[in-house]
Amino acid sequence: MSKKQKIEKEQEVNLYYFDNGQEQEETIDDIMKRKKAKEREKRIEERKKQDFDDKFDFDTETVIGMTNKNKIKQEEQKKKEFTKQQRKRNRVIKRIKRIVKFTLLLGIIIGAIVFATCSPIFNITDIEVLNNNRVSSDTVISLSGINTNENIFRFIATKVSNNIKQNAYIEEVKIRRVLPNKVQIEVTEREPKFSIPVLGEFAYMSTQGYILEITQNELNLPIIYGLQTAEESITVGNRISEEDLVSLEMILRIMNAMGDSGLSEKVTSIDISNKNDYSIYMQEERKTIHLGDGSNLSNKMLYVMAILEKEKDVPGEIFANGDLNSDFRVYFREEV
């Protein structure tokens, strides 16, 4: 320690004892130690006080934070409850709106139906039948059950169609309402393509096997012999048996093959009694053609045409009822 520092310490000690009214009995070092101890105690006290203040502030902040969190939770819960109630209220409002709209729409529809079915504006004044050739318009209208001055919306189209189809010649029916007061009935008719001899009369048959008409008048149609359908079952509107329908399918194939060569129009009759030997008679050519089971028709018709040309005006039979893929050859046998 320098001399100057030593002098300063002595002055500080003397000043201490002078201020406290005490006599100097201790050394300078003792005095300095005691002073430092007091300063240390003072610092400890101040630190304790600061720790207490910090702890108090922390606890206060914790309590305030927890209080704020509880308030936030409560506010969020209230908000959720409000949102839930709002959604429920919105759903109820939407449901009410839908009910109101549906009720209004239903009322409008009912009003429109009542007006349409009661107003004389929609009373039928004209019934038009389209595409009918064999069945008269009066017959179609009579079968339909539709009357003029009847409301155009009061008949059921399906029922009208079924009524018209009671006529065997009618295959399909389309009903159109042409507002405000016209009805169109479009029909598709079946065509008679074959004739069946029944108890001295002739039953006309379509390509689908439906009996269309039974009459004493003979049309220029190919006559089919050898049907298995019972005669009592051959009535207007009925269809031939399943077995005969299979034979009819073969007849149509034969007619198509002959149509390609222009011979179908010359067919007078077809005998299907022997399923292994379908035979065709052509009165104009005075010849009977034996086609076997109907196989390989296209090639057989080529031979038949050649023989018809060669043996023109010569009555007889053409035998094409063998297997052309083997050694069989189509041949002609003159009538004796």
LOKOL-153550 format. One record per residue (C-alpha): residue in three letters; x negated, y, z negated. Coordinates in Angstrom, 2 decimals, always signed. Each point is the difference from the previous one (the first is absolute). Example, Ala and Ser with C-alpha at 12.3 -4.5 7.8 and 13.67 -1.06 7.14 Angstrom:
> res,px,py,pz
> ALA,-12.30,-4.50,-7.80
> SER,-1.37,+3.44,+0.66
This chain:
> res,px,py,pz
> MET,+0.00,+0.00,+0.00
> SER,-1.39,+3.36,+0.91
> LYS,-0.52,+2.75,-2.50
> LYS,+2.77,+2.03,+1.50
> GLN,+2.52,-2.84,-0.24
> LYS,-1.02,-0.66,-3.60
> ILE,+0.59,+3.63,-0.92
> GLU,+3.46,-0.10,+1.66
> LYS,+1.01,-3.08,-1.98
> GLU,-1.08,+1.58,-3.30
> GLN,+2.03,+3.07,+0.81
> GLU,+3.02,-2.19,+0.82
> VAL,-0.37,-1.92,-3.31
> ASN,-0.38,+3.13,-2.03
> LEU,+3.02,+1.45,+1.74
> TYR,+1.98,-3.16,-0.84
> TYR,-0.77,+0.14,-3.70
> PHE,+0.52,+3.66,-0.05
> ASP,+3.47,-0.36,+1.52
> ASN,+0.95,-2.79,-2.40
> GLY,-1.43,+1.60,-3.18
> GLN,-2.33,-2.89,-0.63
> GLU,-3.65,-0.13,-0.88
> GLN,-2.35,-1.73,+2.29
> GLU,-1.13,-3.25,-1.54
> GLU,-0.15,-2.24,+3.08
> THR,-2.42,-0.24,+2.77
> ILE,+0.85,+1.25,+3.39
> ASP,+0.26,-3.55,+1.45
> ASP,+2.52,-1.03,-2.65
> ILE,+2.07,+3.00,+0.71
> MET,-0.05,-0.71,+3.74
> LYS,+1.01,-3.65,-0.56
> ARG,+2.91,+1.05,-2.14
> LYS,+1.07,+2.53,+2.57
> LYS,-0.12,-2.59,+2.77
> ALA,+2.01,-2.43,-2.13
> LYS,+2.69,+2.61,-0.50
> GLU,+0.06,+0.77,+3.70
> ARG,+0.30,-3.73,+0.74
> GLU,+2.90,-0.36,-2.42
> LYS,+1.64,+3.00,+1.56
> ARG,-0.37,-1.53,+3.48
> ILE,+1.45,-3.31,-1.28
> GLU,+2.99,+1.82,-1.45
> GLU,+0.52,+1.89,+3.22
> ARG,-0.26,-3.27,+1.99
> LYS,+2.55,-1.71,-2.27
> LYS,+2.33,+2.93,+0.42
> GLN,-0.46,-0.12,+3.77
> ASP,+0.65,-3.78,+0.07
> PHE,+3.17,+0.55,-2.04
> ASP,+1.15,+2.73,+2.38
> ASP,-0.78,-2.19,+3.04
> LYS,+1.85,-2.94,-1.53
> PHE,+2.97,+2.19,-0.80
> ASP,+0.04,+1.34,+3.56
> PHE,-0.26,-3.56,+1.41
> ASP,+2.87,-1.30,-2.17
> THR,+2.06,+3.01,+0.91
> GLU,-0.67,-0.52,+3.70
> THR,+0.82,-3.73,-0.36
> VAL,+3.30,+0.74,-1.68
> ILE,+0.82,+2.67,+2.55
> GLY,-1.01,-2.36,+2.85
> MET,+2.17,-2.80,-1.35
> THR,+2.87,+2.39,-0.45
> ASN,-0.40,+1.24,+3.56
> LYS,-0.13,-3.59,+1.32
> ASN,+3.20,-0.85,-1.85
> LYS,+1.63,+3.10,+1.42
> ILE,-1.17,-0.95,+3.52
> LYS,+1.32,-3.55,-0.45
> GLN,+3.32,+1.32,-1.19
> GLU,+0.19,+2.41,+2.90
> GLU,-0.89,-2.79,+2.49
> GLN,+2.61,-2.29,-1.58
> LYS,+2.59,+2.76,+0.24
> LYS,-1.01,+0.60,+3.61
> LYS,+0.34,-3.74,+0.81
> GLU,+3.41,-0.14,-1.67
> PHE,+1.09,+3.06,+1.93
> THR,-1.30,-1.46,+3.29
> LYS,+1.74,-3.30,-0.73
> GLN,+3.27,+1.75,-0.75
> GLN,-0.43,+2.16,+3.08
> ARG,-0.53,-3.06,+2.21
> LYS,+3.00,-1.72,-1.51
> ARG,+2.06,+3.12,+0.58
> ASN,-1.25,+0.20,+3.60
> ARG,+0.94,-3.66,+0.58
> VAL,+3.47,+0.62,-1.35
> ILE,+0.36,+3.08,+2.23
> LYS,-1.16,-1.96,+3.07
> ARG,+2.42,-2.84,-0.81
> ILE,+2.83,+2.46,-0.33
> LYS,-0.94,+1.64,+3.30
> ARG,-0.07,-3.40,+1.75
> ILE,+3.40,-0.87,-1.42
> VAL,+1.39,+3.34,+1.12
> LYS,-1.48,-0.40,+3.50
> PHE,+1.29,-3.56,+0.27
> THR,+3.45,+1.06,-1.18
> LEU,+0.09,+2.86,+2.49
> LEU,-1.21,-2.24,+2.83
> LEU,+2.51,-2.69,-0.93
> GLY,+2.73,+2.58,-0.07
> ILE,-1.01,+1.27,+3.43
> ILE,-0.09,-3.54,+1.42
> ILE,+3.38,-0.87,-1.49
> GLY,+1.45,+3.24,+1.32
> ALA,-1.44,-0.69,+3.46
> ILE,+1.41,-3.56,-0.02
> VAL,+3.42,+1.20,-1.08
> PHE,-0.03,+2.67,+2.68
> ALA,-1.24,-2.39,+2.70
> THR,+2.54,-2.72,-0.79
> CYS,+2.96,+2.33,-0.41
> SER,-0.57,+2.69,+2.59
> PRO,+1.98,-0.43,+3.25
> ILE,-3.06,+1.31,+1.83
> PHE,-1.47,-3.52,-0.21
> ASN,+3.06,-1.89,+1.21
> ILE,-0.87,-2.25,+2.96
> THR,+1.31,+1.22,+3.34
> ASP,-2.12,-2.09,+2.40
> ILE,-1.33,-3.61,-0.06
> GLU,-2.48,-0.81,+2.78
> VAL,-1.15,-3.53,+0.91
> LEU,-3.35,-0.36,+1.81
> ASN,-1.65,-2.81,+2.04
> ASN,+3.07,-2.26,+0.09
> ASN,+0.63,-1.92,+3.22
> ARG,+1.92,-3.18,-0.82
> VAL,+1.81,+1.21,-3.11
> SER,+2.36,+2.94,+0.53
> SER,-0.36,+3.20,-2.02
> ASP,+3.50,-0.44,-1.38
> THR,-0.95,-3.46,-1.29
> VAL,-3.14,+1.33,-1.66
> ILE,+1.89,+2.89,-1.63
> SER,+2.75,-2.33,-1.15
> LEU,-2.51,-2.39,-1.56
> SER,-1.85,+2.88,-1.71
> GLY,+3.03,+0.99,-2.05
> ILE,-0.84,+3.70,+0.46
> ASN,+2.93,+2.29,+0.70
> THR,+0.23,+3.54,+1.27
> ASN,+0.97,+2.64,-2.59
> GLU,-1.88,-2.12,-2.55
> ASN,-2.79,+1.75,-1.91
> ILE,-3.35,-0.70,+1.66
> PHE,-1.69,-0.84,-3.33
> ARG,+2.60,-2.43,-1.31
> PHE,-0.97,-3.11,+1.96
> ILE,-2.97,-2.29,-0.75
> ALA,-2.21,-0.48,+3.05
> THR,-1.11,-3.53,-0.98
> LYS,+3.57,-1.17,-0.39
> VAL,+0.98,+1.54,+3.35
> SER,-2.99,-1.70,+1.69
> ASN,+0.95,-3.41,-1.44
> ASN,+3.59,+0.47,+1.13
> ILE,-1.07,+0.68,+3.59
> LYS,-2.35,-3.00,-0.01
> GLN,+3.01,-2.24,-0.43
> ASN,+0.14,+0.12,+3.78
> ALA,-2.45,-2.67,+1.20
> TYR,-1.19,+2.19,+2.87
> ILE,-1.28,+2.69,-2.42
> GLU,-3.54,-0.65,-1.21
> GLU,-1.02,+3.31,-1.56
> VAL,+1.88,+3.15,-1.09
> LYS,-1.26,+3.48,-0.90
> ILE,+2.33,+2.55,-1.58
> ARG,-0.76,+3.74,+0.22
> ARG,+1.90,+2.86,-1.62
> VAL,-0.23,+3.03,+2.26
> LEU,+1.07,+2.85,-2.28
> PRO,+2.44,+1.41,-0.50
> ASN,+2.60,-2.34,+1.54
> LYS,-1.41,-2.53,+2.48
> VAL,-1.00,-3.68,-0.41
> GLN,-2.22,-1.89,+2.47
> ILE,+0.01,-3.80,+0.10
> GLU,-2.90,-1.44,+1.99
> VAL,+0.20,-3.73,+0.69
> THR,-2.37,-2.60,+1.42
> GLU,+1.86,-2.80,+1.77
> ARG,-0.96,-3.62,+0.48
> GLU,+0.02,-1.24,+3.58
> PRO,+1.45,-3.40,+1.06
> LYS,-2.80,-2.00,+1.64
> PHE,+1.30,-3.58,-0.04
> SER,+3.33,-1.81,+0.15
> ILE,+1.09,-3.05,-1.99
> PRO,+2.94,-2.18,+1.10
> VAL,+2.44,-0.46,-2.93
> LEU,+3.35,-1.81,+0.33
> GLY,+0.63,+1.18,+3.55
> GLU,-1.16,+3.57,-0.76
> PHE,-3.32,+1.81,+0.05
> ALA,-1.82,+1.44,-2.99
> TYR,-2.42,+2.82,+0.82
> MET,-3.21,-0.07,-2.00
> SER,-2.78,+2.57,-0.57
> THR,-3.73,-0.73,+0.03
> GLN,+0.16,-0.08,-3.83
> GLY,+2.54,-2.85,+0.07
> TYR,+3.06,+2.05,-1.03
> ILE,+3.36,-0.94,+1.50
> LEU,+1.32,+3.28,+1.42
> GLU,+3.24,-0.98,+1.68
> ILE,+2.06,-3.04,+0.98
> THR,+2.03,+0.32,+3.18
> GLN,+1.34,-1.91,+2.97
> ASN,-1.79,+2.38,+2.36
> GLU,-3.36,-1.33,+1.13
> LEU,-2.80,+2.52,+0.42
> ASN,-2.94,-0.58,+2.28
> LEU,-2.17,-1.21,-2.88
> PRO,-2.14,-3.13,-0.42
> ILE,+2.05,-2.72,-1.70
> ILE,-1.68,-1.87,-2.84
> TYR,+0.78,-3.70,-0.45
> GLY,-1.04,-2.26,-2.82
> LEU,+0.42,+2.25,-3.05
> GLN,+0.13,-1.78,-3.35
> THR,+2.20,+2.68,-1.61
> ALA,+3.48,-1.32,-0.79
> GLU,+2.70,+1.43,+2.28
> GLU,+2.07,+1.18,-2.97
> SER,-2.98,+2.09,-1.11
> ILE,-0.25,+1.77,+3.35
> THR,+2.16,+2.99,-0.91
> VAL,-0.41,+3.73,+0.62
> GLY,-2.59,+1.52,-2.35
> ASN,-1.53,-3.35,-0.97
> ARG,-3.49,-1.12,+0.91
> ILE,-1.04,-3.36,+1.44
> SER,-1.77,-2.55,-2.25
> GLU,-3.68,+0.20,-0.98
> GLU,-0.82,-2.97,+2.25
> ASP,+1.63,+1.70,+2.99
> LEU,-1.78,+3.27,-0.82
> VAL,-3.32,-1.83,+0.46
> SER,+1.23,-1.26,+3.38
> LEU,+1.18,+3.51,+0.87
> GLU,-3.49,+1.29,-0.61
> MET,-1.32,-2.52,+2.54
> ILE,+2.75,+1.02,+2.48
> LEU,-1.13,+3.62,-0.28
> ARG,-3.60,-1.03,+0.68
> ILE,+1.13,-1.94,+3.09
> MET,+2.08,+2.93,+1.25
> ASN,-2.92,+2.38,-0.49
> ALA,-2.31,-2.32,+1.96
> MET,+2.58,-0.27,+2.79
> GLY,+0.58,+3.75,-0.09
> ASP,-3.64,+0.62,+0.91
> SER,+0.59,-1.93,+3.24
> GLY,+3.49,+1.44,+0.60
> LEU,+1.83,-3.31,-0.65
> SER,+1.85,+0.84,-3.23
> GLU,+2.89,+1.63,+1.85
> LYS,+0.60,-3.23,+1.93
> VAL,+0.44,-2.14,-3.13
> THR,+3.53,-1.45,-0.18
> SER,-0.34,-2.17,-3.10
> ILE,-2.49,-1.27,-2.57
> ASP,+0.20,-3.42,-1.65
> ILE,-1.69,-0.20,-3.41
> SER,+1.40,-3.37,-1.11
> ASN,-3.47,-1.59,+0.43
> LYS,-2.63,+2.06,-1.81
> ASN,-2.73,-1.84,+1.87
> ASP,+1.48,+0.87,+3.38
> TYR,+1.67,+3.39,+0.37
> SER,+1.71,+0.09,+3.38
> ILE,+1.08,+2.96,+2.13
> TYR,+2.62,-0.14,+2.74
> MET,+0.07,+2.57,+2.80
> GLN,+3.18,-0.26,+2.04
> GLU,-1.25,+2.34,+2.73
> GLU,-3.05,-2.21,+0.55
> ARG,+2.00,-3.22,-0.68
> LYS,-2.83,-1.23,-2.15
> THR,-0.59,-1.12,-3.59
> ILE,-3.37,+0.79,-1.58
> HIS,-1.33,-2.24,-2.78
> LEU,-2.46,+1.96,-2.18
> GLY,-0.79,-2.56,-2.71
> ASP,-0.59,+1.44,-3.48
> GLY,-0.66,+3.48,+1.39
> SER,-3.78,-0.08,-0.23
> ASN,-2.28,+1.60,+2.60
> LEU,+2.95,+1.87,+1.56
> SER,-1.99,+2.53,+2.03
> ASN,-1.90,-2.62,+2.00
> LYS,+3.12,-2.17,+0.43
> MET,+1.89,+2.94,+1.48
> LEU,-2.67,+0.41,+2.67
> TYR,+0.60,-3.58,+1.15
> VAL,+3.79,+0.46,-0.24
> MET,-0.10,+3.10,+2.22
> ALA,-2.12,-1.77,+2.58
> ILE,+2.43,-2.94,+0.14
> LEU,+3.04,+2.31,+0.18
> GLU,-1.56,+1.73,+2.97
> LYS,-0.95,-3.24,+1.68
> GLU,+3.27,-1.85,-0.66
> LYS,+2.33,+2.92,+0.55
> ASP,+3.67,-1.00,+0.42
> VAL,-0.84,-3.62,-0.85
> PRO,+1.92,-1.18,-3.09
> GLY,-1.93,-2.01,-2.50
> GLU,-2.04,+0.08,-3.22
> ILE,-3.36,+1.50,-0.85
> PHE,-1.95,-1.86,-2.64
> ALA,-2.37,+2.19,-1.96
> ASN,+0.43,-1.90,-3.25
> GLY,-3.47,-1.49,-0.27
> ASP,-3.37,+1.11,-1.33
> LEU,-1.80,+2.07,+2.62
> ASN,-3.26,-0.41,-1.88
> SER,+0.03,-3.70,+0.81
> ASP,+0.57,-1.68,+3.37
> PHE,+3.64,+1.10,+0.20
> ARG,+1.08,+1.99,+3.06
> VAL,+3.28,+1.85,+0.43
> TYR,+2.14,-1.69,+2.66
> PHE,+3.38,+0.28,+1.74
> ARG,+2.61,-2.77,+0.42
> GLU,+2.65,+0.59,+2.64
> GLU,+3.59,-0.74,-0.94
> VAL,+1.27,-3.20,+1.69
